[in-house]
Amino acid sequence: MEMIAEATQVARHEAARAVATAAAGNAASRTAQGGEFLTFRLGGEEYGIDILRVQEIRSYEQPTRIANAPAFIKGVVNLRGVIVPIIDLRLKLGCDTAEYNTFTVVVVLNVRGRVVGAVVDSVSDVLELGKDHIKPAPELNSSVDANFITGIGTAKTGQGENETERMLILMDIEGLMSSADMGLIND
C-alpha cells in the first residue's frame, strides 16, 4: 500500500515538473512575441513583468510577520478580506540592500489564481515592446539561476541627441512565484 502511495506521489511530482517546464517555455515564447510590461526597479537594475499578471500597485505597509518564514517572505497583509503573502523581491533576488522609503511599493500579482504581493524599490512605467526589441535570455552556467529570466528588452527614451537606450530584464513572475523554494503555490 505504501509503495502505491509513494509511486502516486512520484508521478504527481514528475507531472508537476513537466507542467512547470512547459509553463516556463510558454512564458519565454510569450515574452519573445512582445507585449506590455510593467517595469520596476530592484537595486540598480530595471525589470519587466507581463502586465496581465498585475492586479494593482499599492504603497508599502508593514506586513504581519509569519514565524519561521524565509527572510524574503516579509509576512502577510489583509487586502480587502484576502490574506496576501508579501515577498520582497529585492531579498529573493539577492540585491545588496533593501531599504524601505516613500518609493517602495507592493505590486499585487495574480499568479495561478492566487494573490501575491511583491515588494520592489519603485515602479517605473508600462512599456509596450515589440518582438524586435526583445532578445533571448543569456545562457549562464549552472551556478546562476536564470530560469526566471525570459529575455532582455530594450526601450529607447528621449529624442535626438538625448536619446538613450534602457535595458530591461524580463521576468517570468508566475514561474518565480510558483517555484518550489517559495512554497506559496501547490501544483
Buried (B, 14 or more C-beta within 10 A) or exposed (E): EEEEEEEEEEEEEEEBEEEBEEBBEBBBEBBBEBBEBBBBBBEEEBBBBBBEBBBEEBEBEEBEEEEEEEEBBBBBBEBEEEEBBBBBBBBBBEBEEBEEEEEBBBBBBBBBEBBBBBBBBBBBEEBEBEEEBBEEBEEEEEEEEEBBBBBBBEBEEEEEEEEEEBEBBBBBBBBBBBBEEBEBBEE
